[in-house]
């Protein structure tokens, strides 16, 4: 997110105005409107509505929800402290970050990554309301640097689901309609190295639905998935497996055939008896729940208590599993995961040979 300079005191009102009160809880994109000196017309009003749609599409639904929660939490904190969230005051935000890190009161201290995300959420929300937040201001930057220096910890990585794990997981699923769907989700997600949001946003064809995040093309040698991901549009090739029981493309074909899906979302809900497919797209939380449930049913890491096992695995475990299991050139894994750098791909590789290139010996020692 770009960092802008603070507005001068002559540009920012001293106290809260009625407009500010309305803007505090305004939905994302609703702040877009015609300038007061422009006369409205049917054409211009339509363009305003279209611009609002584009503004809402600037970030993923999950990101927008997180940013909305960040603003709501900050606004509530301000009310409790007798302060106003608008206009942005770097000194106040520095105190807010301090409160988040210290865990004063009933709320526990937040991690550095969460605090950083909260700050990004505030900057985004201020921008939507016509203000700029300078994250380099000393009242913010110095406090944040101190928090990172004192509280930063190495990132906690989710456990990778390896090839033998995914085979054990899909083996726990029945062969009814719901089982066919969940088997296709796990195998496609694993072989494609996909995020859970990418899995459930797939449509059968291009432009089937307004909320589509991509579409599929099934070919003789495999399936081509076109995804609108975080880094932009990308294609993911999923080849056919060595046998039907573990082939992700075959699993996808079986689900589409028996669920009679030829239009709209690929992965939808089923009736209570599991015999009919609905038209409602699955939520990405279903993927997370599916992974955790099948991990338990398959007995993966059974030496650990159930709570610890559940905490080890998430949707990212599928991506980490592909990166750790595929014995191919690293650049192919990087392309499949849609990473901009090889360094990011290496973070997902849980069992790579870190000393394959020995610079010590190469230097003559």
C-alpha positions in Angstrom: 0.0 0.0 0.0 1.4 3.4 -1.0 2.2 5.8 1.8 1.0 9.4 1.5 2.0 12.5 3.4 -0.2 13.9 6.1 -2.7 16.5 5.3 -1.9 20.0 6.6 -3.9 21.4 9.5 -5.5 23.9 7.1 -6.9 20.9 5.0 -8.2 18.9 8.0 -11.2 20.0 10.1 -10.4 20.3 13.8 -13.5 18.5 15.1 -15.8 15.8 13.8 -18.5 16.9 11.3 -21.8 15.4 10.4 -20.2 14.2 7.2 -17.5 12.4 9.2 -20.1 10.7 11.4 -21.8 9.4 8.2 -18.5 8.2 6.8 -17.4 6.2 9.9 -19.6 3.3 9.2 -20.0 3.7 5.5 -19.7 0.5 3.5 -16.6 0.0 1.3 -17.0 1.9 -1.9 -19.9 4.0 -0.7 -17.7 7.0 -0.2 -17.5 7.5 -4.0 -19.9 10.2 -5.2 -20.1 13.1 -7.6 -18.4 16.3 -6.6 -20.8 18.9 -5.2 -20.2 21.3 -8.1 -21.2 18.7 -10.7 -24.8 18.4 -11.7 -26.0 14.8 -11.6 -27.5 13.0 -14.5 -28.6 9.5 -15.3 -25.3 8.7 -17.1 -23.1 10.1 -14.4 -25.1 8.3 -11.7 -24.6 5.0 -13.5 -20.8 5.7 -13.7 -20.7 6.4 -10.0 -22.4 3.0 -9.3 -19.9 1.3 -11.7 -17.0 3.0 -10.0 -18.2 1.7 -6.6 -18.3 -1.8 -8.0 -14.7 -1.4 -9.2 -13.7 0.0 -5.8 -15.2 -3.0 -4.0 -13.3 -5.3 -6.4 -9.9 -3.6 -5.6 -9.4 -6.2 -2.8 -10.6 -9.7 -2.1 -13.7 -10.2 0.0 -11.7 -11.6 2.9 -9.4 -8.6 2.8 -12.3 -6.2 2.8 -14.0 -8.0 5.7 -10.7 -7.9 7.7 -10.3 -4.2 7.0 -13.9 -3.5 8.1 -13.2 -5.3 11.3 -10.0 -3.4 11.8 -11.8 -0.1 11.5 -14.7 -1.1 13.7 -12.2 -2.2 16.5 -10.3 1.1 16.2 -13.5 3.2 16.2 -14.7 1.4 19.3 -11.3 1.8 21.0 -11.5 5.6 20.3 -14.9 5.9 21.8 -13.8 4.1 24.9 -10.9 6.5 25.2 -13.0 9.6 24.6 -11.2 10.3 21.3 -12.4 10.6 17.7 -11.1 8.4 14.8 -11.4 11.2 12.3 -9.3 13.0 11.2 -6.2 10.7 11.5 -3.9 11.6 14.4 -0.6 9.8 14.3 -0.1 10.3 18.1 -3.4 8.6 18.8 -2.7 5.7 16.4 0.7 5.2 18.1 -1.1 4.8 21.4 -3.5 2.4 19.8 -0.7 0.2 18.5 0.9 0.3 22.0 -2.4 -0.9 23.5 -2.6 -3.7 21.0 1.0 -4.9 21.8 0.8 -4.5 25.6 -2.5 -6.3 25.9 -3.8 -4.0 28.6 -7.2 -4.8 30.0 -9.1 -8.0 29.2 -7.8 -8.2 25.6 -4.7 -10.3 25.1 -1.6 -8.9 23.4 -1.7 -9.3 19.6 1.1 -10.7 17.4 3.3 -8.3 15.4 1.9 -9.6 12.1 -1.7 -8.9 13.3 -0.7 -5.4 14.5 0.9 -4.7 11.2 -2.2 -5.9 9.4 -4.4 -3.7 11.6 -2.3 -0.7 10.7 -2.7 -1.5 7.0 -6.4 -1.8 7.6 -6.6 1.7 9.1 -4.5 3.2 6.3 -6.9 1.7 3.8 -10.0 2.9 5.6 -8.6 6.4 6.0 -7.9 6.5 2.2 -11.6 5.5 1.5 -12.7 8.4 3.6 -10.5 10.9 1.8 -7.7 11.1 4.3 -4.0 10.0 4.1 -2.2 8.2 6.9 1.6 8.6 7.0 3.0 5.4 8.3 6.4 6.9 8.4 5.3 9.5 10.9 7.6 9.2 14.0 4.6 8.6 16.3 3.7 5.5 14.3 7.0 4.3 12.8 9.0 4.5 16.0 6.4 2.8 18.1 5.9 0.0 15.5 9.7 -0.5 15.2 9.9 -0.9 19.0 7.1 -3.4 19.0 8.7 -5.4 16.3 12.1 -5.4 18.0 10.6 -6.4 21.4 7.8 -8.8 20.4 8.6 -10.2 16.9 8.8 -14.0 16.6 9.6 -16.3 13.7 6.5 -17.0 11.6 4.5 -20.1 12.6 4.2 -22.3 9.6 1.4 -24.7 9.0 2.3 -28.4 8.5 2.6 -29.6 5.0 0.2 -32.3 3.7 2.5 -34.7 1.9 1.6 -37.2 -0.8 1.0 -40.1 1.6 -1.2 -37.8 3.7 -3.5 -36.7 1.0 -4.0 -40.3 -0.2 -4.9 -41.3 3.4 -7.3 -38.3 3.6 -9.2 -39.0 0.4 -9.5 -42.6 1.4 -11.6 -41.6 4.4 -14.3 -40.1 2.1 -17.4 -42.0 1.0 -18.4 -42.3 -2.6 -21.7 -40.5 -2.3 -22.2 -37.1 -3.9 -20.8 -35.2 -1.0 -17.8 -37.5 -0.9 -17.2 -37.1 -4.6 -17.2 -33.3 -4.2 -14.8 -33.3 -1.2 -12.5 -35.7 -2.9 -12.3 -33.4 -5.9 -11.7 -30.4 -3.7 -8.8 -32.0 -1.9 -7.1 -33.5 -5.0 -7.5 -30.4 -7.2 -6.4 -28.1 -4.3 -3.4 -30.2 -3.7 -2.3 -30.8 -7.3 -2.9 -27.2 -8.2 -1.3 -25.7 -5.1 -4.4 -23.6 -4.7 -5.6 -21.3 -2.0 -9.0 -22.3 -0.5 -10.6 -19.1 -1.9 -9.3 -20.0 -5.4 -10.8 -23.5 -5.1 -14.4 -22.4 -4.3 -14.4 -19.4 -6.6 -14.0 -21.6 -9.7 -16.8 -21.7 -12.3 -17.4 -24.2 -15.1 -17.0 -21.6 -17.9 -15.7 -18.1 -18.2 -18.1 -15.4 -17.0 -20.7 -17.9 -15.7 -21.3 -15.8 -12.5 -20.4 -12.2 -11.4 -18.4 -13.5 -8.4 -16.3 -16.0 -10.4 -12.6 -16.2 -9.6 -11.8 -18.4 -12.6 -12.9 -21.2 -14.7 -11.8 -24.7 -15.8 -11.1 -26.5 -19.1 -10.9 -30.3 -19.1 -8.6 -31.7 -21.8 -7.3 -35.1 -22.8 -4.1 -34.8 -20.8 -5.4 -32.8 -17.8 -7.3 -29.7 -16.7 -6.4 -26.1 -17.3 -7.5 -23.7 -14.5 -7.6 -20.0 -15.2 -7.5 -18.1 -11.9 -7.9 -14.5 -10.8 -5.4 -14.7 -7.9 -3.7 -12.2 -5.6 -0.9 -11.6 -8.2 -3.3 -11.3 -11.1 -4.6 -13.8 -13.7 -2.6 -17.0 -14.0 -3.1 -20.5 -15.5 -2.6 -23.6 -13.5 -2.1 -26.9 -15.3 -3.2 -30.1 -13.5 -2.1 -33.2 -15.3 -3.9 -36.6 -15.0 -2.6 -38.9 -12.3 -1.2 -42.4 -12.6 -4.6 -44.0 -11.6 -8.2 -42.9 -11.4 -8.5 -43.4 -7.6 -6.0 -40.5 -7.0 -6.3 -38.5 -10.2 -7.5 -35.0 -9.5 -8.9 -34.5 -13.0 -10.8 -37.8 -12.8 -12.2 -36.8 -9.4 -13.3 -33.4 -10.9 -15.0 -35.1 -13.8 -16.8 -37.6 -11.5 -18.2 -34.8 -9.4 -19.4 -32.7 -12.3 -21.0 -35.7 -14.0 -22.9 -37.1 -11.0 -23.8 -33.6 -9.6 -25.0 -32.7 -13.1 -23.1 -29.4 -13.0 -22.6 -27.8 -16.5 -22.9 -24.1 -15.6 -22.0 -21.8 -12.7 -19.9 -22.6 -9.6 -17.9 -25.8 -9.7 -18.1 -26.6 -6.0 -21.6 -26.2 -4.5 -23.5 -27.5 -1.5 -25.5 -30.7 -1.4 -28.9 -31.6 0.1 -29.0 -33.0 3.6 -29.3 -36.6 2.2 -26.3 -36.0 0.0 -28.1 -37.0 -3.1 -28.6 -33.6 -4.9 -26.3 -30.7 -5.6 -27.6 -27.2 -4.9 -26.8 -24.0 -6.8 -25.1 -22.3 -3.9 -21.3 -21.8 -4.1 -19.4 -23.3 -1.2 -17.7 -20.9 1.3 -13.9 -21.2 1.6 -14.3 -22.1 5.2 -15.7 -25.5 4.0 -12.2 -26.3 2.6 -10.5 -25.5 5.9 -13.0 -27.7 7.8 -12.7 -30.5 5.3 -8.9 -30.5 5.7 -9.0 -30.6 9.5 -11.7 -33.3 9.5 -10.0 -35.6 7.1 -6.6 -35.1 8.9 -8.2 -36.4 12.1 -10.1 -39.3 10.3 -6.9 -40.4 8.5 -4.9 -40.4 11.8 -2.2 -38.0 10.6 0.1 -37.0 13.4 -1.9 -39.2 15.7 0.8 -39.0 18.4 -0.3 -35.5 19.2 -3.4 -34.4 21.1 -6.4 -33.5 18.8 -6.2 -29.8 19.6 -2.6 -29.6 18.5 -3.3 -31.7 15.3 -6.1 -29.3 14.3 -3.8 -26.3 14.9 -1.1 -27.7 12.6 -3.2 -27.9 9.5 -5.1 -25.4 7.4 -5.8 -24.5 3.8 -2.1 -23.5 3.3 -1.2 -27.1 4.1 -2.3 -28.1 0.6 0.0 -25.5 -1.0 2.9 -26.3 1.3 2.3 -30.0 0.6 2.7 -29.6 -3.2 5.8 -27.5 -2.8 7.4 -30.0 -0.4 6.4 -33.2 -2.3 6.9 -32.3 -6.0 10.4 -33.5 -7.0 10.8 -31.1 -9.9 12.7 -28.0 -10.7 11.8 -25.2 -8.3 10.7 -22.8 -11.0 7.8 -25.1 -11.9 6.6 -25.2 -8.4 6.9 -21.4 -8.2 4.8 -21.0 -11.3 2.1 -23.4 -10.1 1.8 -21.6 -6.7 1.8 -18.2 -8.5 4.7 -16.8 -6.4 6.6 -13.7 -7.6 9.9 -15.0 -6.2 11.7 -18.2 -5.6 12.3 -17.1 -2.0 8.5 -17.2 -1.3 8.3 -20.7 -2.8 11.1 -21.9 -0.5 9.1 -20.8 2.5 6.5 -23.4 1.5 9.0 -26.2 1.1 9.1 -28.0 4.4 11.6 -30.8 3.5 13.9 -29.4 0.8 17.6 -30.0 1.0 18.9 -26.7 2.4 22.5 -27.7 1.8 22.2 -29.0 -1.7 24.5 -26.1 -2.7 27.4 -26.0 -0.4 29.1 -22.7 -0.6 31.6 -23.6 2.1 33.1 -26.4 -0.1 32.7 -24.2 -3.2 34.9 -21.6 -1.5 37.6 -24.1 -1.0 37.1 -25.0 2.7 
